[in-house]
Amino acid sequence: MNGAKSLVETLLRSGVDTCFANPGTSEMHFVAALDQAAGMRCVLGLHETVVTGMADGYWRIARQPACTLLHCGPGLANGLANLHNARRARSGIVNLVGDQATYHRPLDAPLTADTEALARTVSAWVRTSAQAGALGRDAAAAVQAARTAPGQVATLIVPSDVSWNDGGVVADPLPVPHAAAVDGHAVESVARVLRSGAPALLLLAGAAAFDEAQGLAWRVAQASGARLMLDFVTPQVQRGRGRLPLDRVPYNTDHAIAALAPFEHIVLIGAKSPVGFFAYPGKPSSHIRPDAQVHVLSRPEQDPLAALRALADALGAPDAAPPDPGPRPEPGRGAPTPEGLARTVAALMPEHAIVSDESVSFGRGFYAHTHAAPPHDWLHLAGGAIGDGLPVATGAALAARGERRVISLQADGSAMYSLQALWTQARERLPCTTIILNNRRYAILVGEYQAVGATPGPTAMSMLDLGNPALGWLDLARGLGVEAARATTLEQCADLLAQSFRQSGPFLIELVI
């Protein structure tokens, strides 16, 4: 048995059965081994940023890692942006990178790079396998690292001769580490703060944004008078009827400061203390008021369910049903607006849909109009590196085994970073509906110019213009194998959404805004 076969067999034995790949010469023995092992689903991405983004979306829905397959340091570099997003989303990924043969590397061939250094920028665990006999053991360790709570990027670098040499040994799975224990002192400290009646906020992120944890947080809030909010960069929220109608801390610095101003105490549950995405002249980086006290109930690596359950018990909090979000909205009408599009999506989405939201500035008000939608998962860009919306949607659809409709709310500028994901959606016949929000510009940067106090002139504004020439979204989608149509009104958008939901494969709607 060669090293590559032991690697594939170890991954399967450890529960990794999906591989997102963009392979090259150094990975050919791994690719060959895939033909010799039953059970590994292989999904091709036409760019590495699509590969890594799909692995992120897969983890968020499956809650188990997939593996990637990337080619040498430059291939890894192409995938770094979405590995950065995955790191911020705390997604578990076994990131396999083929590399130069151990004896070839000292010759400094053209693709030689400091692959480990690149990997360490986005990985919690990095290892380069040195011999075929150790590759299975290293793979099992990589899976264990990826599964470590709450999820991590684990990069295993595989020199090509380690793959093709004989002596491979299949390794048994390693135990998944338990989440770090809840701190009883932290629970009692937070309970004491909440009993005081001082204005307090419970800030939720990570698994604390899932429905069971929401229910516990709601009990605590009802018993104590505390408020609940979501961290802005929460990667995944379970929303809709039966869940809490939670709002996120706003993106805009002024709005965030105003939203957090009432609170003397901020209790973090899997969240970080809110700070701005960027610094702005004359404005604070931290969004909480200077005299506010921050309390950590649970860190991201701890179990928020256990922490919230202990806090609810400490407060004697009784069961409490979630509030009624009101009737399901009617579809919007007329010219496209953020509010109208949100209502349209909420009115028409099927139960248990998945929303991949990279709407950027257009979508910041979507939450308020979608609380009464059917139960669904809403996936956010967690790391700020644009270009994850379409790949995350694709990986999520694969994790759901085609049984859930995935809706991408996708800004046009960031879609161009990874539009190759549409080809994978077509190749795999995935139930993905993409709404391209076509305003023909980088709209978020127009607002950022104002926020930093700069005055853009003609040259600066030309750098934000996507209309010269206009992007041909219908041609782009069709060229990648995806059926597409244009909407200029919300009525047209609603008709196309309903049509797409009746189809088994992908569909793209260009919504001119």
One Martini backbone bead per residue (centre of mass of N, CA, C, O) as a GRO file, in nm:
protein
  513
    1MET     BB    1   0.096   0.037   0.024
    2ASN     BB    2   0.056   0.354  -0.020
    3GLY     BB    3   0.022   0.661   0.111
    4ALA     BB    4  -0.237   0.754  -0.033
    5LYS     BB    5  -0.415   0.514   0.050
    6SER     BB    6  -0.387   0.557   0.355
    7LEU     BB    7  -0.517   0.834   0.354
    8VAL     BB    8  -0.797   0.766   0.247
    9GLU     BB    9  -0.866   0.540   0.454
   10THR     BB   10  -0.839   0.719   0.705
   11LEU     BB   11  -1.051   0.925   0.642
   12LEU     BB   12  -1.288   0.728   0.628
   13ARG     BB   13  -1.249   0.607   0.914
   14SER     BB   14  -1.284   0.922   1.032
   15GLY     BB   15  -1.547   1.047   0.852
   16VAL     BB   16  -1.426   1.134   0.571
   17ASP     BB   17  -1.640   1.168   0.256
   18THR     BB   18  -1.532   1.458   0.148
   19CYS     BB   19  -1.387   1.612  -0.155
   20PHE     BB   20  -1.229   1.915  -0.227
   21ALA     BB   21  -1.097   1.989  -0.560
   22ASN     BB   22  -0.758   2.105  -0.704
   23PRO     BB   23  -0.547   1.939  -0.875
   24GLY     BB   24  -0.212   1.813  -0.923
   25THR     BB   25   0.074   1.649  -0.967
   26SER     BB   26   0.127   1.597  -0.650
   27GLU     BB   27  -0.185   1.447  -0.639
   28MET     BB   28  -0.218   1.187  -0.824
   29HIS     BB   29  -0.209   0.953  -0.611
   30PHE     BB   30  -0.460   1.040  -0.464
   31VAL     BB   31  -0.651   1.025  -0.703
   32ALA     BB   32  -0.600   0.725  -0.758
   33ALA     BB   33  -0.699   0.626  -0.474
   34LEU     BB   34  -1.002   0.697  -0.518
   35ASP     BB   35  -1.050   0.445  -0.714
   36GLN     BB   36  -0.975   0.232  -0.457
   37ALA     BB   37  -1.212   0.382  -0.289
   38ALA     BB   38  -1.495   0.359  -0.112
   39GLY     BB   39  -1.692   0.672  -0.019
   40MET     BB   40  -1.567   0.912  -0.180
   41ARG     BB   41  -1.656   1.235  -0.238
   42CYS     BB   42  -1.595   1.420  -0.539
   43VAL     BB   43  -1.524   1.777  -0.578
   44LEU     BB   44  -1.501   2.015  -0.823
   45GLY     BB   45  -1.294   2.303  -0.847
   46LEU     BB   46  -1.191   2.595  -1.047
   47HIS     BB   47  -1.099   2.707  -0.762
   48GLU     BB   48  -0.960   2.732  -0.451
   49THR     BB   49  -1.176   2.927  -0.325
   50VAL     BB   50  -1.401   2.722  -0.375
   51VAL     BB   51  -1.296   2.483  -0.217
   52THR     BB   52  -1.274   2.621   0.067
   53GLY     BB   53  -1.567   2.730   0.079
   54MET     BB   54  -1.709   2.455   0.065
   55ALA     BB   55  -1.590   2.343   0.329
   56ASP     BB   56  -1.726   2.549   0.507
   57GLY     BB   57  -2.026   2.495   0.432
   58TYR     BB   58  -2.025   2.198   0.508
   59TRP     BB   59  -1.974   2.222   0.812
   60ARG     BB   60  -2.221   2.399   0.894
   61ILE     BB   61  -2.423   2.157   0.824
   62ALA     BB   62  -2.276   1.877   0.904
   63ARG     BB   63  -2.059   1.893   1.145
   64GLN     BB   64  -1.826   1.797   0.946
   65PRO     BB   65  -1.547   1.719   0.785
   66ALA     BB   66  -1.377   1.802   0.513
   67CYS     BB   67  -1.171   1.781   0.232
   68THR     BB   68  -0.903   1.903   0.070
   69LEU     BB   69  -0.732   1.977  -0.260
   70LEU     BB   70  -0.411   2.109  -0.306
   71HIS     BB   71  -0.150   2.291  -0.499
   72CYS     BB   72   0.065   2.381  -0.333
   73GLY     BB   73   0.136   2.696  -0.242
   74PRO     BB   74  -0.030   2.849  -0.464
   75GLY     BB   75  -0.296   2.697  -0.413
   76LEU     BB   76  -0.322   2.785  -0.123
   77ALA     BB   77  -0.321   3.089  -0.181
   78ASN     BB   78  -0.590   3.086  -0.342
   79GLY     BB   79  -0.747   2.972  -0.061
   80LEU     BB   80  -0.706   3.175   0.184
   81ALA     BB   81  -0.956   3.355   0.214
   82ASN     BB   82  -1.155   3.111   0.287
   83LEU     BB   83  -0.984   3.017   0.526
   84HIS     BB   84  -1.019   3.270   0.686
   85ASN     BB   85  -1.326   3.249   0.708
   86ALA     BB   86  -1.324   2.969   0.843
   87ARG     BB   87  -1.170   3.052   1.094
   88ARG     BB   88  -1.387   3.262   1.186
   89ALA     BB   89  -1.621   3.032   1.176
   90ARG     BB   90  -1.514   2.763   1.296
   91SER     BB   91  -1.423   2.549   1.081
   92GLY     BB   92  -1.391   2.218   0.989
   93ILE     BB   93  -1.074   2.132   0.823
   94VAL     BB   94  -0.911   1.921   0.588
   95ASN     BB   95  -0.605   2.047   0.462
   96LEU     BB   96  -0.479   1.946   0.160
   97VAL     BB   97  -0.125   1.962   0.054
   98GLY     BB   98   0.057   1.939  -0.201
   99ASP     BB   99   0.410   1.861  -0.274
  100GLN     BB  100   0.717   1.845  -0.297
  101ALA     BB  101   0.950   1.644  -0.303
  102THR     BB  102   1.189   1.599  -0.072
  103TYR     BB  103   1.432   1.589  -0.297
  104HIS     BB  104   1.323   1.847  -0.471
  105ARG     BB  105   1.308   2.101  -0.293
  106PRO     BB  106   1.621   2.197  -0.287
  107LEU     BB  107   1.601   2.293  -0.608
  108ASP     BB  108   1.391   2.516  -0.657
  109ALA     BB  109   1.134   2.493  -0.798
  110PRO     BB  110   0.886   2.689  -0.920
  111LEU     BB  111   0.662   2.575  -0.688
  112THR     BB  112   0.826   2.656  -0.462
  113ALA     BB  113   0.735   2.695  -0.111
  114ASP     BB  114   0.621   2.823   0.201
  115THR     BB  115   0.373   2.635   0.300
  116GLU     BB  116   0.367   2.651   0.606
  117ALA     BB  117   0.348   2.958   0.634
  118LEU     BB  118   0.079   2.985   0.490
  119ALA     BB  119  -0.086   2.790   0.674
  120ARG     BB  120  -0.050   2.944   0.954
  121THR     BB  121  -0.249   3.189   0.889
  122VAL     BB  122  -0.522   2.962   0.900
  123SER     BB  123  -0.412   2.753   1.116
  124ALA     BB  124  -0.417   2.540   1.407
  125TRP     BB  125  -0.288   2.306   1.221
  126VAL     BB  126   0.046   2.178   1.129
  127ARG     BB  127   0.173   1.933   0.882
  128THR     BB  128   0.454   1.743   0.759
  129SER     BB  129   0.501   1.474   0.585
  130ALA     BB  130   0.788   1.234   0.570
  131GLN     BB  131   0.631   0.946   0.543
  132ALA     BB  132   0.435   0.689   0.452
  133GLY     BB  133   0.406   0.548   0.742
  134ALA     BB  134   0.281   0.839   0.867
  135LEU     BB  135   0.028   0.943   0.710
  136GLY     BB  136  -0.211   0.815   0.858
  137ARG     BB  137  -0.150   0.936   1.135
  138ASP     BB  138  -0.164   1.233   1.038
  139ALA     BB  139  -0.457   1.225   0.941
  140ALA     BB  140  -0.588   1.161   1.214
  141ALA     BB  141  -0.483   1.421   1.348
  142ALA     BB  142  -0.626   1.620   1.158
  143VAL     BB  143  -0.913   1.537   1.226
  144GLN     BB  144  -0.897   1.595   1.525
  145ALA     BB  145  -0.834   1.897   1.492
  146ALA     BB  146  -1.089   1.977   1.327
  147ARG     BB  147  -1.290   1.869   1.571
  148THR     BB  148  -1.207   2.076   1.755
  149ALA     BB  149  -1.337   2.285   1.955
  150PRO     BB  150  -1.553   2.429   1.726
  151GLY     BB  151  -1.335   2.432   1.499
  152GLN     BB  152  -1.076   2.360   1.249
  153VAL     BB  153  -0.788   2.424   1.072
  154ALA     BB  154  -0.621   2.146   0.910
  155THR     BB  155  -0.287   2.111   0.787
  156LEU     BB  156  -0.173   1.878   0.533
  157ILE     BB  157   0.143   1.807   0.410
  158VAL     BB  158   0.218   1.632   0.087
  159PRO     BB  159   0.454   1.485  -0.042
  160SER     BB  160   0.477   1.302  -0.327
  161ASP     BB  161   0.656   1.063  -0.216
  162VAL     BB  162   0.467   0.996   0.023
  163SER     BB  163   0.245   0.893  -0.168
  164TRP     BB  164   0.412   0.677  -0.362
  165ASN     BB  165   0.517   0.529  -0.141
  166ASP     BB  166   0.566   0.266   0.032
  167GLY     BB  167   0.418   0.186   0.367
  168GLY     BB  168   0.137   0.223   0.425
  169VAL     BB  169  -0.085   0.313   0.712
  170VAL     BB  170  -0.372   0.257   0.857
  171ALA     BB  171  -0.560   0.456   1.070
  172ASP     BB  172  -0.713   0.520   1.348
  173PRO     BB  173  -0.923   0.686   1.512
  174LEU     BB  174  -0.941   0.970   1.698
  175PRO     BB  175  -1.038   1.128   1.957
  176VAL     BB  176  -1.270   1.361   2.041
  177PRO     BB  177  -1.254   1.638   2.190
  178HIS     BB  178  -1.369   1.795   2.441
  179ALA     BB  179  -1.512   2.044   2.552
  180ALA     BB  180  -1.462   2.283   2.744
  181ALA     BB  181  -1.522   2.358   3.049
  182VAL     BB  182  -1.725   2.500   3.255
  183ASP     BB  183  -1.729   2.794   3.448
  184GLY     BB  184  -1.863   2.829   3.753
  185HIS     BB  185  -1.772   3.117   3.820
  186ALA     BB  186  -1.892   3.251   3.570
  187VAL     BB  187  -2.183   3.179   3.623
  188GLU     BB  188  -2.211   3.323   3.901
  189SER     BB  189  -2.124   3.603   3.809
  190VAL     BB  190  -2.352   3.643   3.601
  191ALA     BB  191  -2.589   3.595   3.791
  192ARG     BB  192  -2.526   3.837   3.975
  193VAL     BB  193  -2.560   4.053   3.759
  194LEU     BB  194  -2.856   3.981   3.680
  195ARG     BB  195  -2.978   4.021   3.970
  196SER     BB  196  -2.929   4.340   3.984
  197GLY     BB  197  -3.074   4.483   3.712
  198ALA     BB  198  -2.880   4.570   3.526
  199PRO     BB  199  -2.800   4.654   3.223
  200ALA     BB  200  -2.812   4.373   2.992
  201LEU     BB  201  -2.617   4.164   2.762
  202LEU     BB  202  -2.662   3.890   2.544
  203LEU     BB  203  -2.398   3.759   2.344
  204LEU     BB  204  -2.421   3.578   2.045
  205ALA     BB  205  -2.239   3.282   1.923
  206GLY     BB  206  -2.228   3.033   1.737
  207ALA     BB  207  -2.397   2.781   1.900
  208ALA     BB  208  -2.575   3.009   2.043
  209ALA     BB  209  -2.747   3.043   1.754
  210PHE     BB  210  -2.903   2.803   1.819
  211ASP     BB  211  -3.205   2.691   1.918
  212GLU     BB  212  -3.145   2.570   2.198
  213ALA     BB  213  -2.981   2.813   2.303
  214GLN     BB  214  -3.197   3.023   2.263
  215GLY     BB  215  -3.396   2.908   2.471
  216LEU     BB  216  -3.209   2.952   2.715
  217ALA     BB  217  -3.164   3.258   2.677
  218TRP     BB  218  -3.463   3.331   2.705
  219ARG     BB  219  -3.497   3.241   2.993
  220VAL     BB  220  -3.288   3.435   3.110
  221ALA     BB  221  -3.417   3.696   3.007
  222GLN     BB  222  -3.697   3.662   3.145
  223ALA     BB  223  -3.574   3.641   3.443
  224SER     BB  224  -3.375   3.925   3.419
  225GLY     BB  225  -3.404   4.146   3.164
  226ALA     BB  226  -3.233   4.076   2.949
  227ARG     BB  227  -3.074   4.102   2.651
  228LEU     BB  228  -3.061   4.008   2.295
  229MET     BB  229  -2.780   3.924   2.078
  230LEU     BB  230  -2.586   3.928   1.785
  231ASP     BB  231  -2.320   3.887   1.639
  232PHE     BB  232  -2.229   4.001   1.336
  233VAL     BB  233  -2.017   3.736   1.276
  234THR     BB  234  -2.209   3.516   1.270
  235PRO     BB  235  -2.210   3.232   1.071
  236GLN     BB  236  -2.475   3.095   1.221
  237VAL     BB  237  -2.840   3.095   1.198
  238GLN     BB  238  -3.131   3.000   1.359
  239ARG     BB  239  -3.439   3.060   1.198
  240GLY     BB  240  -3.759   3.151   1.246
  241ARG     BB  241  -4.007   2.978   1.321
  242GLY     BB  242  -3.938   2.895   1.670
  243ARG     BB  243  -3.747   3.127   1.688
  244LEU     BB  244  -3.566   3.396   1.748
  245PRO     BB  245  -3.590   3.756   1.696
  246LEU     BB  246  -3.288   3.836   1.615
  247ASP     BB  247  -3.032   4.069   1.641
  248ARG     BB  248  -2.765   4.244   1.522
  249VAL     BB  249  -2.492   4.394   1.537
  250PRO     BB  250  -2.398   4.649   1.380
  251TYR     BB  251  -2.173   4.755   1.145
  252ASN     BB  252  -2.201   5.035   1.203
  253THR     BB  253  -2.052   5.222   1.432
  254ASP     BB  254  -2.276   5.419   1.522
  255HIS     BB  255  -2.499   5.202   1.548
  256ALA     BB  256  -2.354   5.018   1.749
  257ILE     BB  257  -2.315   5.219   1.978
  258ALA     BB  258  -2.619   5.277   2.013
  259ALA     BB  259  -2.712   4.978   2.069
  260LEU     BB  260  -2.496   4.950   2.331
  261ALA     BB  261  -2.542   5.194   2.533
  262PRO     BB  262  -2.751   5.071   2.758
  263PHE     BB  263  -2.508   4.885   2.861
  264GLU     BB  264  -2.327   4.776   3.151
  265HIS     BB  265  -2.351   4.468   3.047
  266ILE     BB  266  -2.149   4.213   2.883
  267VAL     BB  267  -2.237   3.888   2.765
  268LEU     BB  268  -2.038   3.624   2.659
  269ILE     BB  269  -2.145   3.372   2.401
  270GLY     BB  270  -1.907   3.295   2.182
  271ALA     BB  271  -1.802   3.587   2.191
  272LYS     BB  272  -1.698   3.906   2.112
  273SER     BB  273  -1.609   4.205   2.162
  274PRO     BB  274  -1.717   4.474   2.005
  275VAL     BB  275  -1.582   4.566   1.687
  276GLY     BB  276  -1.455   4.705   1.428
  277PHE     BB  277  -1.355   4.642   1.113
  278PHE     BB  278  -1.261   4.943   1.138
  279ALA     BB  279  -1.097   5.235   1.137
  280TYR     BB  280  -1.189   5.574   1.241
  281PRO     BB  281  -1.183   5.894   1.247
  282GLY     BB  282  -1.275   5.976   1.577
  283LYS     BB  283  -1.331   5.666   1.648
  284PRO     BB  284  -1.402   5.396   1.811
  285SER     BB  285  -1.326   5.056   1.814
  286SER     BB  286  -1.514   5.019   2.035
  287HIS     BB  287  -1.875   4.964   2.093
  288ILE     BB  288  -1.861   4.998   2.381
  289ARG     BB  289  -1.887   5.143   2.659
  290PRO     BB  290  -1.640   5.245   2.874
  291ASP     BB  291  -1.813   5.141   3.148
  292ALA     BB  292  -1.838   4.866   3.059
  293GLN     BB  293  -1.889   4.525   3.141
  294VAL     BB  294  -1.716   4.222   3.078
  295HIS     BB  295  -1.850   3.886   3.032
  296VAL     BB  296  -1.757   3.536   3.043
  297LEU     BB  297  -1.935   3.251   2.999
  298SER     BB  298  -1.827   3.159   2.699
  299ARG     BB  299  -1.616   3.021   2.498
  300PRO     BB  300  -1.580   2.890   2.189
  301GLU     BB  301  -1.457   2.607   2.321
  302GLN     BB  302  -1.721   2.599   2.461
  303ASP     BB  303  -2.033   2.502   2.589
  304PRO     BB  304  -2.321   2.685   2.562
  305LEU     BB  305  -2.534   2.494   2.673
  306ALA     BB  306  -2.409   2.443   2.949
  307ALA     BB  307  -2.391   2.740   3.034
  308LEU     BB  308  -2.695   2.815   3.003
  309ARG     BB  309  -2.807   2.598   3.185
  310ALA     BB  310  -2.658   2.690   3.440
  311LEU     BB  311  -2.777   2.976   3.443
  312ALA     BB  312  -3.075   2.902   3.455
  313ASP     BB  313  -3.051   2.749   3.722
  314ALA     BB  314  -2.932   2.982   3.896
  315LEU     BB  315  -3.209   3.158   3.829
  316GLY     BB  316  -3.470   2.989   3.798
  317ALA     BB  317  -3.559   2.950   3.501
  318PRO     BB  318  -3.822   2.924   3.323
  319ASP     BB  319  -4.004   2.837   3.089
  320ALA     BB  320  -4.007   2.978   2.740
  321ALA     BB  321  -4.165   3.097   2.486
  322PRO     BB  322  -4.140   3.214   2.194
  323PRO     BB  323  -4.204   3.466   2.013
  324ASP     BB  324  -4.426   3.600   1.796
  325PRO     BB  325  -4.353   3.713   1.462
  326GLY     BB  326  -4.596   3.673   1.301
  327PRO     BB  327  -4.679   3.699   0.997
  328ARG     BB  328  -4.625   3.612   0.697
  329PRO     BB  329  -4.506   3.766   0.446
  330GLU     BB  330  -4.538   3.947   0.172
  331PRO     BB  331  -4.455   4.014  -0.119
  332GLY     BB  332  -4.302   4.230  -0.290
  333ARG     BB  333  -4.326   4.553  -0.462
  334GLY     BB  334  -4.176   4.664  -0.731
  335ALA     BB  335  -3.909   4.805  -0.667
  336PRO     BB  336  -3.612   4.730  -0.555
  337THR     BB  337  -3.559   4.643  -0.209
  338PRO     BB  338  -3.451   4.529   0.078
  339GLU     BB  339  -3.730   4.484   0.209
  340GLY     BB  340  -3.872   4.349  -0.035
  341LEU     BB  341  -3.679   4.111  -0.067
  342ALA     BB  342  -3.706   3.992   0.213
  343ARG     BB  343  -4.010   3.935   0.194
  344THR     BB  344  -3.995   3.750  -0.052
  345VAL     BB  345  -3.820   3.530   0.068
  346ALA     BB  346  -4.001   3.474   0.320
  347ALA     BB  347  -4.264   3.399   0.154
  348LEU     BB  348  -4.116   3.153  -0.038
  349MET     BB  349  -3.958   2.983   0.131
  350PRO     BB  350  -3.875   2.690   0.227
  351GLU     BB  351  -3.841   2.465   0.443
  352HIS     BB  352  -3.517   2.444   0.549
  353ALA     BB  353  -3.354   2.650   0.444
  354ILE     BB  354  -3.062   2.806   0.291
  355VAL     BB  355  -2.874   3.102   0.364
  356SER     BB  356  -2.644   3.282   0.159
  357ASP     BB  357  -2.485   3.584   0.283
  358GLU     BB  358  -2.352   3.834   0.029
  359SER     BB  359  -2.497   4.137   0.023
  360VAL     BB  360  -2.389   4.328   0.216
  361SER     BB  361  -2.523   4.636   0.220
  362PHE     BB  362  -2.815   4.553   0.115
  363GLY     BB  363  -2.860   4.327   0.377
  364ARG     BB  364  -2.870   4.468   0.674
  365GLY     BB  365  -3.216   4.456   0.684
  366PHE     BB  366  -3.330   4.155   0.660
  367TYR     BB  367  -3.414   4.050   0.942
  368ALA     BB  368  -3.677   4.217   1.010
  369HIS     BB  369  -3.830   4.056   0.743
  370THR     BB  370  -3.758   3.724   0.843
  371HIS     BB  371  -3.876   3.606   1.116
  372ALA     BB  372  -4.155   3.470   0.970
  373ALA     BB  373  -4.024   3.252   0.852
  374PRO     BB  374  -3.934   2.968   0.801
  375PRO     BB  375  -3.731   2.745   0.890
  376HIS     BB  376  -3.374   2.835   0.903
  377ASP     BB  377  -3.053   2.894   0.761
  378TRP     BB  378  -2.800   3.151   0.829
  379LEU     BB  379  -2.525   3.257   0.631
  380HIS     BB  380  -2.215   3.415   0.703
  381LEU     BB  381  -1.968   3.641   0.672
  382ALA     BB  382  -1.693   3.614   0.904
  383GLY     BB  383  -1.404   3.748   0.772
  384GLY     BB  384  -1.449   3.972   0.518
  385ALA     BB  385  -1.373   3.796   0.270
  386ILE     BB  386  -1.461   3.817  -0.029
  387GLY     BB  387  -1.615   3.516  -0.190
  388ASP     BB  388  -1.813   3.298  -0.014
  389GLY     BB  389  -2.113   3.261  -0.097
  390LEU     BB  390  -2.111   3.046  -0.330
  391PRO     BB  391  -1.935   2.824  -0.196
  392VAL     BB  392  -2.102   2.788   0.064
  393ALA     BB  393  -2.361   2.705  -0.079
  394THR     BB  394  -2.243   2.452  -0.214
  395GLY     BB  395  -2.151   2.302   0.043
  396ALA     BB  396  -2.430   2.302   0.181
  397ALA     BB  397  -2.578   2.135  -0.035
  398LEU     BB  398  -2.398   1.884  -0.001
  399ALA     BB  399  -2.454   1.836   0.301
  400ALA     BB  400  -2.779   1.811   0.234
  401ARG     BB  401  -2.812   1.614  -0.014
  402GLY     BB  402  -3.034   1.793  -0.178
  403GLU     BB  403  -3.280   1.852   0.057
  404ARG     BB  404  -3.208   2.167   0.039
  405ARG     BB  405  -3.265   2.487  -0.012
  406VAL     BB  406  -3.049   2.726  -0.168
  407ILE     BB  407  -2.988   3.078  -0.090
  408SER     BB  408  -2.840   3.341  -0.270
  409LEU     BB  409  -2.721   3.654  -0.145
  410GLN     BB  410  -2.556   3.840  -0.410
  411ALA     BB  411  -2.315   4.032  -0.478
  412ASP     BB  412  -2.158   4.126  -0.764
  413GLY     BB  413  -1.861   4.180  -0.689
  414SER     BB  414  -1.810   3.919  -0.507
  415ALA     BB  415  -1.894   3.705  -0.722
  416MET     BB  416  -1.627   3.740  -0.903
  417TYR     BB  417  -1.433   3.572  -0.710
  418SER     BB  418  -1.645   3.282  -0.736
  419LEU     BB  419  -1.823   3.193  -0.999
  420GLN     BB  420  -1.726   2.891  -1.039
  421ALA     BB  421  -1.942   2.762  -0.849
  422LEU     BB  422  -2.163   2.730  -1.063
  423TRP     BB  423  -2.039   2.485  -1.204
  424THR     BB  424  -2.066   2.292  -0.964
  425GLN     BB  425  -2.371   2.312  -0.942
  426ALA     BB  426  -2.421   2.191  -1.224
  427ARG     BB  427  -2.260   1.925  -1.201
  428GLU     BB  428  -2.432   1.842  -0.919
  429ARG     BB  429  -2.726   1.932  -0.916
  430LEU     BB  430  -2.808   2.183  -0.736
  431PRO     BB  431  -3.039   2.349  -0.504
  432CYS     BB  432  -2.967   2.658  -0.634
  433THR     BB  433  -3.039   3.001  -0.553
  434THR     BB  434  -2.945   3.297  -0.725
  435ILE     BB  435  -2.909   3.642  -0.618
  436ILE     BB  436  -2.817   3.908  -0.807
  437LEU     BB  437  -2.700   4.222  -0.691
  438ASN     BB  438  -2.731   4.470  -0.943
  439ASN     BB  439  -2.537   4.786  -0.919
  440ARG     BB  440  -2.251   4.825  -1.061
  441ARG     BB  441  -2.094   4.815  -0.773
  442TYR     BB  442  -1.906   4.907  -0.482
  443ALA     BB  443  -2.110   5.008  -0.245
  444ILE     BB  444  -1.955   4.986   0.025
  445LEU     BB  445  -1.720   5.192  -0.059
  446VAL     BB  446  -1.886   5.445  -0.067
  447GLY     BB  447  -1.940   5.444   0.241
  448GLU     BB  448  -1.639   5.429   0.333
  449TYR     BB  449  -1.552   5.701   0.236
  450GLN     BB  450  -1.730   5.857   0.437
  451ALA     BB  451  -1.629   5.722   0.705
  452VAL     BB  452  -1.313   5.827   0.656
  453GLY     BB  453  -1.331   6.127   0.514
  454ALA     BB  454  -1.335   6.101   0.215
  455THR     BB  455  -1.296   6.240  -0.129
  456PRO     BB  456  -1.428   6.141  -0.411
  457GLY     BB  457  -1.339   6.115  -0.736
  458PRO     BB  458  -1.330   6.006  -1.053
  459THR     BB  459  -1.107   5.795  -1.005
  460ALA     BB  460  -1.224   5.662  -0.754
  461MET     BB  461  -1.507   5.588  -0.874
  462SER     BB  462  -1.392   5.402  -1.100
  463MET     BB  463  -1.303   5.177  -0.883
  464LEU     BB  464  -1.637   5.122  -0.819
  465ASP     BB  465  -1.702   5.044  -1.120
  466LEU     BB  466  -1.915   4.782  -1.301
  467GLY     BB  467  -2.032   4.941  -1.590
  468ASN     BB  468  -1.727   4.943  -1.753
  469PRO     BB  469  -1.840   4.706  -1.832
  470ALA     BB  470  -2.103   4.519  -1.817
  471LEU     BB  471  -2.215   4.251  -1.656
  472GLY     BB  472  -2.303   3.925  -1.795
  473TRP     BB  473  -2.489   3.723  -1.608
  474LEU     BB  474  -2.637   3.538  -1.803
  475ASP     BB  475  -2.384   3.448  -1.959
  476LEU     BB  476  -2.217   3.348  -1.724
  477ALA     BB  477  -2.411   3.131  -1.622
  478ARG     BB  478  -2.452   2.973  -1.889
  479GLY     BB  479  -2.142   2.918  -1.929
  480LEU     BB  480  -2.169   2.734  -1.640
  481GLY     BB  481  -2.470   2.579  -1.657
  482VAL     BB  482  -2.683   2.810  -1.570
  483GLU     BB  483  -2.978   2.911  -1.527
  484ALA     BB  484  -3.121   3.236  -1.644
  485ALA     BB  485  -3.258   3.555  -1.514
  486ARG     BB  486  -3.432   3.867  -1.525
  487ALA     BB  487  -3.495   4.133  -1.279
  488THR     BB  488  -3.680   4.460  -1.208
  489THR     BB  489  -3.886   4.329  -1.012
  490LEU     BB  490  -4.045   4.175  -0.750
  491GLU     BB  491  -4.241   4.009  -0.915
  492GLN     BB  492  -4.031   3.874  -1.094
  493CYS     BB  493  -3.867   3.752  -0.866
  494ALA     BB  494  -4.091   3.574  -0.748
  495ASP     BB  495  -4.142   3.401  -0.999
  496LEU     BB  496  -3.847   3.292  -1.019
  497LEU     BB  497  -3.830   3.165  -0.744
  498ALA     BB  498  -4.062   2.965  -0.776
  499GLN     BB  499  -3.939   2.824  -1.021
  500SER     BB  500  -3.672   2.730  -0.885
  501PHE     BB  501  -3.811   2.551  -0.658
  502ARG     BB  502  -3.912   2.334  -0.886
  503GLN     BB  503  -3.618   2.272  -0.920
  504SER     BB  504  -3.321   2.072  -0.896
  505GLY     BB  505  -3.142   2.288  -0.994
  506PRO     BB  506  -2.983   2.559  -1.086
  507PHE     BB  507  -3.039   2.923  -1.032
  508LEU     BB  508  -3.038   3.257  -1.183
  509ILE     BB  509  -3.088   3.593  -1.053
  510GLU     BB  510  -3.104   3.909  -1.196
  511LEU     BB  511  -3.111   4.190  -0.985
  512VAL     BB  512  -3.199   4.510  -1.057
  513ILE     BB  513  -3.076   4.795  -0.843
   0.00000   0.00000   0.00000
